[in-house]
């Protein structure tokens, strides 16, 4: 099923519900959207960090250990 078909069928179903039930569906959809946005943001931040050389000094554990002696 295409996204457009899902949207159209969902709208049809919502139109048959009372207002309070339609609002529950909206709140759930908004919750799912926000969770997805947070997931995307977290994934993008992790990719940026993984690709960055800013934290390469953390890979040089021997340097840190010997410099403290």
LODRENLO-382257 format. One record per residue: residue in one letter; residue number from 1; chain; y, z, x of N, C-alpha, C, O in turn. Coordinates in Angstrom, 2 decimals, always signed. Atoms other than C-alpha are relative to their C-alpha. Example, Ala and Ser with C-alpha at 12.3 -4.5 7.8 and 13.67 -1.06 7.14 Angstrom:
// residues 2
type->A	seq->1	mol->A	n.north->-1.19	n.up->+0.00	n.east->+0.89	ca.north->-4.50	ca.up->+7.80	ca.east->+12.30	c.north->+1.20	c.up->+0.00	c.east->+0.90	o.north->+1.18	o.up->+0.66	o.east->+1.94
type->S	seq->2	mol->A	n.north->-1.19	n.up->-0.06	n.east->-0.82	ca.north->-1.06	ca.up->+7.14	ca.east->+13.67	c.north->+1.09	c.up->+0.73	c.east->-0.77	o.north->+2.20	o.up->+0.90	o.east->-0.26
This chain:
// residues 69
type->X	seq->1	mol->A	n.north->-1.17	n.up->+0.00	n.east->+0.85	ca.north->+0.00	ca.up->+0.00	ca.east->+0.00	c.north->+1.24	c.up->+0.00	c.east->+0.90	o.north->+1.30	o.up->+0.73	o.east->+1.89
type->X	seq->2	mol->A	n.north->-1.22	n.up->+0.07	n.east->-0.80	ca.north->+3.42	ca.up->-0.87	ca.east->+1.35	c.north->+0.90	c.up->+1.20	c.east->-0.29	o.north->+0.76	o.up->+1.87	o.east->-1.32
type->X	seq->3	mol->A	n.north->-0.95	n.up->-1.10	n.east->+0.20	ca.north->+6.19	ca.up->+1.68	ca.east->+1.77	c.north->+0.81	c.up->-0.22	c.east->-1.27	o.north->+1.04	o.up->+0.72	o.east->-2.03
type->X	seq->4	mol->A	n.north->-0.80	n.up->+0.30	n.east->+1.20	ca.north->+8.22	ca.up->-0.07	ca.east->-0.93	c.north->-0.79	c.up->+0.28	c.east->-1.27	o.north->-0.25	o.up->+0.82	o.east->-2.23
type->X	seq->5	mol->A	n.north->+0.85	n.up->-0.26	n.east->+1.17	ca.north->+5.29	ca.up->+0.12	ca.east->-3.38	c.north->-0.15	c.up->+1.50	c.east->-0.23	o.north->-0.13	o.up->+1.97	o.east->-1.36
type->X	seq->6	mol->A	n.north->+0.11	n.up->-1.46	n.east->+0.11	ca.north->+4.87	ca.up->+3.83	ca.east->-2.62	c.north->+1.28	c.up->+0.58	c.east->-0.60	o.north->+1.22	o.up->+1.44	o.east->-1.48
type->X	seq->7	mol->A	n.north->-1.29	n.up->-0.49	n.east->+0.51	ca.north->+8.57	ca.up->+4.43	ca.east->-3.25	c.north->+0.13	c.up->-0.30	c.east->-1.49	o.north->+0.51	o.up->+0.57	o.east->-2.27
type->X	seq->8	mol->A	n.north->-0.12	n.up->+0.39	n.east->+1.41	ca.north->+8.50	ca.up->+2.51	ca.east->-6.55	c.north->-0.92	c.up->+0.82	c.east->-0.90	o.north->-0.51	o.up->+1.26	o.east->-1.97
type->X	seq->9	mol->A	n.north->+0.94	n.up->-0.79	n.east->+0.80	ca.north->+5.39	ca.up->+4.32	ca.east->-7.82	c.north->+0.41	c.up->+1.46	c.east->-0.06	o.north->+0.23	o.up->+2.12	o.east->-1.09
type->X	seq->10	mol->A	n.north->-0.46	n.up->-1.39	n.east->-0.01	ca.north->+6.81	ca.up->+7.67	ca.east->-6.78	c.north->+1.18	c.up->+0.18	c.east->-0.94	o.north->+1.25	o.up->+1.16	o.east->-1.68
type->X	seq->11	mol->A	n.north->-1.15	n.up->-0.07	n.east->+0.90	ca.north->+10.06	ca.up->+6.97	ca.east->-8.60	c.north->-0.45	c.up->-0.04	c.east->-1.46	o.north->+0.05	o.up->+0.70	o.east->-2.30
type->X	seq->12	mol->A	n.north->+0.54	n.up->+0.05	n.east->+1.36	ca.north->+8.09	ca.up->+6.00	ca.east->-11.71	c.north->-0.58	c.up->+1.35	c.east->-0.41	o.north->-0.32	o.up->+1.83	o.east->-1.51
type->X	seq->13	mol->A	n.north->+0.62	n.up->-1.29	n.east->+0.31	ca.north->+6.13	ca.up->+9.24	ca.east->-11.54	c.north->+1.06	c.up->+1.09	c.east->-0.18	o.north->+0.97	o.up->+1.90	o.east->-1.10
type->X	seq->14	mol->A	n.north->-1.07	n.up->-1.01	n.east->+0.09	ca.north->+9.26	ca.up->+11.35	ca.east->-10.94	c.north->+0.78	c.up->-0.15	c.east->-1.29	o.north->+1.14	o.up->+0.84	o.east->-1.91
type->X	seq->15	mol->A	n.north->-0.75	n.up->+0.25	n.east->+1.24	ca.north->+11.04	ca.up->+9.72	ca.east->-13.88	c.north->-0.71	c.up->+0.55	c.east->-1.23	o.north->-0.06	o.up->+0.78	o.east->-2.25
type->X	seq->16	mol->A	n.north->+0.76	n.up->-0.52	n.east->+1.13	ca.north->+8.28	ca.up->+11.00	ca.east->-16.16	c.north->-0.08	c.up->+1.52	c.east->+0.00	o.north->-0.63	o.up->+2.12	o.east->-0.93
type->X	seq->17	mol->A	n.north->+0.07	n.up->-1.46	n.east->-0.12	ca.north->+8.67	ca.up->+14.60	ca.east->-15.02	c.north->+1.29	c.up->+0.66	c.east->-0.49	o.north->+2.35	o.up->+0.03	o.east->-0.53
type->X	seq->18	mol->A	n.north->-1.22	n.up->-0.75	n.east->+0.31	ca.north->+11.08	ca.up->+17.30	ca.east->-16.20	c.north->+0.84	c.up->+0.20	c.east->+1.28	o.north->+0.32	o.up->+0.09	o.east->+2.39
type->X	seq->19	mol->A	n.north->-0.92	n.up->-0.13	n.east->-1.14	ca.north->+14.11	ca.up->+17.93	ca.east->-13.97	c.north->-0.46	c.up->+1.00	c.east->+1.06	o.north->-0.35	o.up->+0.72	o.east->+2.25
type->X	seq->20	mol->A	n.north->+0.40	n.up->-1.01	n.east->-0.98	ca.north->+12.72	ca.up->+21.08	ca.east->-12.35	c.north->-1.14	c.up->-0.49	c.east->+0.88	o.north->-1.19	o.up->-0.19	o.east->+2.07
type->X	seq->21	mol->A	n.north->+1.12	n.up->+0.54	n.east->-0.78	ca.north->+9.53	ca.up->+19.29	ca.east->-11.28	c.north->+0.49	c.up->-1.12	c.east->+0.93	o.north->+0.01	o.up->-1.24	o.east->+2.06
type->X	seq->22	mol->A	n.north->-0.57	n.up->+1.05	n.east->-0.83	ca.north->+11.51	ca.up->+16.31	ca.east->-9.98	c.north->+0.74	c.up->+0.61	c.east->+1.19	o.north->+0.68	o.up->+0.08	o.east->+2.30
type->X	seq->23	mol->A	n.north->-0.71	n.up->-0.68	n.east->-1.08	ca.north->+13.64	ca.up->+18.71	ca.east->-7.94	c.north->-0.98	c.up->+0.57	c.east->+1.02	o.north->-0.69	o.up->+0.55	o.east->+2.22
type->X	seq->24	mol->A	n.north->+1.02	n.up->-0.49	n.east->-0.93	ca.north->+10.50	ca.up->+20.27	ca.east->-6.44	c.north->-0.49	c.up->-1.12	c.east->+0.91	o.north->-0.69	o.up->-0.92	o.east->+2.11
type->X	seq->25	mol->A	n.north->+0.45	n.up->+1.14	n.east->-0.80	ca.north->+9.37	ca.up->+16.84	ca.east->-5.29	c.north->+1.07	c.up->-0.38	c.east->+1.01	o.north->+0.76	o.up->-0.66	o.east->+2.17
type->X	seq->26	mol->A	n.north->-1.09	n.up->+0.29	n.east->-0.94	ca.north->+12.79	ca.up->+16.17	ca.east->-3.76	c.north->+0.01	c.up->+1.02	c.east->+1.14	o.north->+0.13	o.up->+0.64	o.east->+2.31
type->X	seq->27	mol->A	n.north->-0.03	n.up->-1.04	n.east->-1.03	ca.north->+12.72	ca.up->+19.51	ca.east->-1.92	c.north->-1.17	c.up->-0.16	c.east->+0.97	o.north->-1.01	o.up->+0.04	o.east->+2.18
type->X	seq->28	mol->A	n.north->+1.16	n.up->+0.21	n.east->-0.88	ca.north->+9.22	ca.up->+18.79	ca.east->-0.59	c.north->+0.23	c.up->-1.20	c.east->+0.91	o.north->-0.03	o.up->-1.13	o.east->+2.11
type->X	seq->29	mol->A	n.north->-0.26	n.up->+1.20	n.east->-0.80	ca.north->+10.19	ca.up->+15.29	ca.east->+0.56	c.north->+1.05	c.up->+0.28	c.east->+1.07	o.north->+0.92	o.up->-0.19	o.east->+2.20
type->X	seq->30	mol->A	n.north->-1.05	n.up->-0.35	n.east->-0.97	ca.north->+13.30	ca.up->+16.68	ca.east->+2.26	c.north->-0.58	c.up->+0.88	c.east->+1.11	o.north->-0.23	o.up->+0.71	o.east->+2.28
type->X	seq->31	mol->A	n.north->+0.67	n.up->-0.86	n.east->-0.98	ca.north->+11.18	ca.up->+19.34	ca.east->+3.99	c.north->-0.84	c.up->-0.83	c.east->+0.97	o.north->-0.78	o.up->-0.63	o.east->+2.18
type->X	seq->32	mol->A	n.north->+0.84	n.up->+0.86	n.east->-0.84	ca.north->+8.72	ca.up->+16.73	ca.east->+5.26	c.north->+0.87	c.up->-0.85	c.east->+0.93	o.north->+0.55	o.up->-1.01	o.east->+2.10
type->X	seq->33	mol->A	n.north->-0.90	n.up->+0.81	n.east->-0.81	ca.north->+11.60	ca.up->+14.53	ca.east->+6.48	c.north->+0.58	c.up->+0.80	c.east->+1.14	o.north->+0.64	o.up->+0.32	o.east->+2.28
type->X	seq->34	mol->A	n.north->-0.58	n.up->-0.86	n.east->-1.05	ca.north->+13.19	ca.up->+17.41	ca.east->+8.40	c.north->-1.03	c.up->+0.35	c.east->+1.06	o.north->-0.72	o.up->+0.35	o.east->+2.25
type->X	seq->35	mol->A	n.north->+1.07	n.up->-0.28	n.east->-0.97	ca.north->+9.87	ca.up->+18.34	ca.east->+10.01	c.north->-0.27	c.up->-1.20	c.east->+0.88	o.north->-0.49	o.up->-1.06	o.east->+2.08
type->X	seq->36	mol->A	n.north->+0.23	n.up->+1.22	n.east->-0.77	ca.north->+9.37	ca.up->+14.74	ca.east->+11.07	c.north->+1.13	c.up->-0.25	c.east->+0.99	o.north->+0.88	o.up->-0.65	o.east->+2.13
type->X	seq->37	mol->A	n.north->-1.14	n.up->+0.16	n.east->-0.90	ca.north->+12.88	ca.up->+14.57	ca.east->+12.54	c.north->-0.10	c.up->+0.98	c.east->+1.17	o.north->+0.18	o.up->+0.61	o.east->+2.31
type->X	seq->38	mol->A	n.north->+0.15	n.up->-1.00	n.east->-1.06	ca.north->+12.24	ca.up->+17.79	ca.east->+14.50	c.north->-1.11	c.up->-0.42	c.east->+0.96	o.north->-0.97	o.up->-0.27	o.east->+2.18
type->X	seq->39	mol->A	n.north->+1.10	n.up->+0.47	n.east->-0.84	ca.north->+8.94	ca.up->+16.37	ca.east->+15.77	c.north->+0.46	c.up->-1.14	c.east->+0.90	o.north->+0.16	o.up->-1.15	o.east->+2.09
type->X	seq->40	mol->A	n.north->-0.50	n.up->+1.12	n.east->-0.78	ca.north->+10.63	ca.up->+13.15	ca.east->+16.88	c.north->+0.94	c.up->+0.48	c.east->+1.10	o.north->+0.84	o.up->+0.03	o.east->+2.24
type->X	seq->41	mol->A	n.north->-0.95	n.up->-0.52	n.east->-0.98	ca.north->+13.42	ca.up->+15.06	ca.east->+18.63	c.north->-0.73	c.up->+0.71	c.east->+1.13	o.north->-0.42	o.up->+0.50	o.east->+2.30
type->X	seq->42	mol->A	n.north->+0.78	n.up->-0.71	n.east->-1.01	ca.north->+10.95	ca.up->+17.32	ca.east->+20.42	c.north->-0.75	c.up->-0.96	c.east->+0.90	o.north->-0.79	o.up->-0.78	o.east->+2.11
type->X	seq->43	mol->A	n.north->+0.74	n.up->+0.99	n.east->-0.79	ca.north->+8.86	ca.up->+14.35	ca.east->+21.51	c.north->+0.93	c.up->-0.75	c.east->+0.95	o.north->+0.57	o.up->-1.00	o.east->+2.10
type->X	seq->44	mol->A	n.north->-0.95	n.up->+0.73	n.east->-0.84	ca.north->+11.92	ca.up->+12.52	ca.east->+22.82	c.north->+0.50	c.up->+0.88	c.east->+1.15	o.north->+0.66	o.up->+0.40	o.east->+2.28
type->X	seq->45	mol->A	n.north->-0.44	n.up->-0.92	n.east->-1.05	ca.north->+13.10	ca.up->+15.59	ca.east->+24.75	c.north->-1.11	c.up->+0.15	c.east->+1.04	o.north->-0.83	o.up->+0.14	o.east->+2.24
type->X	seq->46	mol->A	n.north->+1.12	n.up->-0.12	n.east->-0.93	ca.north->+9.63	ca.up->+16.01	ca.east->+26.27	c.north->-0.14	c.up->-1.25	c.east->+0.87	o.north->-0.42	o.up->-1.15	o.east->+2.07
type->X	seq->47	mol->A	n.north->+0.07	n.up->+1.25	n.east->-0.77	ca.north->+9.62	ca.up->+12.35	ca.east->+27.33	c.north->+1.11	c.up->-0.06	c.east->+1.04	o.north->+0.89	o.up->-0.47	o.east->+2.18
type->X	seq->48	mol->A	n.north->-1.12	n.up->+0.01	n.east->-0.94	ca.north->+13.05	ca.up->+12.68	ca.east->+28.91	c.north->-0.26	c.up->+0.93	c.east->+1.18	o.north->+0.00	o.up->+0.58	o.east->+2.33
type->X	seq->49	mol->A	n.north->+0.29	n.up->-0.96	n.east->-1.05	ca.north->+11.98	ca.up->+15.75	ca.east->+30.85	c.north->-1.11	c.up->-0.50	c.east->+0.91	o.north->-1.04	o.up->-0.38	o.east->+2.13
type->X	seq->50	mol->A	n.north->+1.13	n.up->+0.50	n.east->-0.79	ca.north->+8.70	ca.up->+14.18	ca.east->+31.95	c.north->+0.42	c.up->-1.14	c.east->+0.91	o.north->-0.08	o.up->-1.25	o.east->+2.03
type->X	seq->51	mol->A	n.north->-0.45	n.up->+1.15	n.east->-0.79	ca.north->+10.47	ca.up->+11.05	ca.east->+33.19	c.north->+1.11	c.up->+0.35	c.east->+0.98	o.north->+1.43	o.up->-0.45	o.east->+1.86
type->X	seq->52	mol->A	n.north->-1.13	n.up->-0.39	n.east->-0.85	ca.north->+13.28	ca.up->+12.97	ca.east->+34.89	c.north->-0.50	c.up->+0.58	c.east->+1.32	o.north->-1.58	o.up->+1.15	o.east->+1.40
type->X	seq->53	mol->A	n.north->+0.35	n.up->-0.58	n.east->-1.30	ca.north->+13.23	ca.up->+13.96	ca.east->+38.53	c.north->+0.71	c.up->+1.35	c.east->+0.20	o.north->+0.61	o.up->+1.95	o.east->+1.27
type->X	seq->54	mol->A	n.north->-0.77	n.up->-1.24	n.east->-0.11	ca.north->+15.41	ca.up->+17.01	ca.east->+37.84	c.north->-0.87	c.up->+1.22	c.east->+0.30	o.north->-0.42	o.up->+2.16	o.east->+0.96
type->X	seq->55	mol->A	n.north->+0.85	n.up->-1.17	n.east->-0.16	ca.north->+12.47	ca.up->+19.37	ca.east->+37.82	c.north->-1.08	c.up->-0.20	c.east->+1.07	o.north->-2.05	o.up->+0.56	o.east->+1.11
type->X	seq->56	mol->A	n.north->+0.98	n.up->+0.26	n.east->-1.05	ca.north->+10.56	ca.up->+17.92	ca.east->+40.77	c.north->-0.15	c.up->+1.17	c.east->+0.97	o.north->-1.22	o.up->+1.37	o.east->+1.54
type->X	seq->57	mol->A	n.north->+0.08	n.up->-1.15	n.east->-0.92	ca.north->+11.38	ca.up->+21.00	ca.east->+42.83	c.north->-1.06	c.up->+1.00	c.east->-0.45	o.north->-1.58	o.up->+1.76	o.east->+0.37
type->X	seq->58	mol->A	n.north->+1.03	n.up->-0.92	n.east->+0.49	ca.north->+8.97	ca.up->+22.92	ca.east->+40.61	c.north->-1.39	c.up->-0.39	c.east->+0.49	o.north->-2.29	o.up->+0.45	o.east->+0.55
type->X	seq->59	mol->A	n.north->+1.29	n.up->+0.47	n.east->-0.50	ca.north->+6.12	ca.up->+20.80	ca.east->+41.96	c.north->-0.24	c.up->+0.41	c.east->+1.45	o.north->-1.36	o.up->+0.30	o.east->+1.95
type->X	seq->60	mol->A	n.north->+0.10	n.up->-0.40	n.east->-1.41	ca.north->+6.80	ca.up->+22.07	ca.east->+45.49	c.north->-0.19	c.up->+1.51	c.east->+0.09	o.north->+0.65	o.up->+2.23	o.east->+0.62
type->X	seq->61	mol->A	n.north->+0.30	n.up->-1.43	n.east->+0.07	ca.north->+5.20	ca.up->+25.46	ca.east->+44.98	c.north->-0.09	c.up->+0.62	c.east->+1.39	o.north->+0.35	o.up->+1.75	o.east->+1.59
type->X	seq->62	mol->A	n.north->+0.12	n.up->-0.52	n.east->-1.36	ca.north->+4.43	ca.up->+25.88	ca.east->+48.70	c.north->+1.36	c.up->+0.35	c.east->+0.58	o.north->+1.51	o.up->+1.38	o.east->+1.24
type->X	seq->63	mol->A	n.north->-1.34	n.up->-0.27	n.east->-0.50	ca.north->+8.12	ca.up->+25.63	ca.east->+49.55	c.north->+0.56	c.up->+1.30	c.east->-0.54	o.north->+1.20	o.up->+2.06	o.east->+0.18
type->X	seq->64	mol->A	n.north->-0.53	n.up->-1.24	n.east->+0.61	ca.north->+8.98	ca.up->+28.40	ca.east->+47.13	c.north->-0.73	c.up->+1.22	c.east->+0.55	o.north->-0.09	o.up->+2.24	o.east->+0.82
type->X	seq->65	mol->A	n.north->+0.79	n.up->-1.13	n.east->-0.47	ca.north->+6.17	ca.up->+30.67	ca.east->+48.32	c.north->+0.36	c.up->+0.35	c.east->+1.44	o.north->+0.52	o.up->+1.53	o.east->+1.77
type->X	seq->66	mol->A	n.north->-0.28	n.up->-0.27	n.east->-1.42	ca.north->+6.93	ca.up->+30.30	ca.east->+52.03	c.north->+1.42	c.up->+0.43	c.east->+0.23	o.north->+1.70	o.up->+1.15	o.east->+1.18
type->X	seq->67	mol->A	n.north->-1.40	n.up->-0.36	n.east->-0.22	ca.north->+10.66	ca.up->+30.66	ca.east->+51.65	c.north->+0.27	c.up->+1.46	c.east->-0.37	o.north->+1.28	o.up->+2.02	o.east->+0.05
type->X	seq->68	mol->A	n.north->-0.19	n.up->-1.39	n.east->+0.40	ca.north->+10.24	ca.up->+34.12	ca.east->+50.12	c.north->-0.54	c.up->+0.98	c.east->+1.04	o.north->-0.25	o.up->+2.18	o.east->+0.97
type->X	seq->69	mol->A	n.north->+0.62	n.up->-0.87	n.east->-1.00	ca.north->+8.33	ca.up->+35.49	ca.east->+53.13	c.north->+0.98	c.up->+0.34	c.east->+1.07	o.north->+0.65	o.up->+1.07	o.east->+2.00
